[in-house]
Amino acid sequence: MKHQQSGFTLIELIAVIVILGILAATAVPRFVDLSDAAESAAVSGVAGNLSAAAALNHANNIAADAGLTTSTVTAVASCSDVANLMQSLDTTVYTIPDNGEFASVAEGDAVECTVTHVNGKSATFTAYAVAS
């Protein structure tokens, strides 16, 4: 009576290890340094939130000018004033420089502003001039 062994040969195991090594060598570098992409995404998210806050404030101002009951309207006379529209923007991490963008704009005009993270990443957002 002949007894037949079952299992993988050494060659098959080595082939699987080589294939896994090739997959790991191509996939790992893509996931190791995601901090750069995460920081860029975080700045873009903050810029989107600032843009939305400015648009809502502008809409409240239009409603108030029309005599409708609205929530509080905040004056926006510079890019950095938009930060006051958000409840929890960490100004030690994100800065919004004033480069004179609001120098000659009328109420309701849209202005492109920039928010910058301490790591140097930046994104633009739209602000609207609102008089007090």
Summary of the structure (lengths in Angstrom):
residues: 132
radius of gyration: 27.4
end to end distance: 99.2
largest distance: 100.3
contacts: 314
relative contact order: 0.16
helix: 46%
strand: 14%
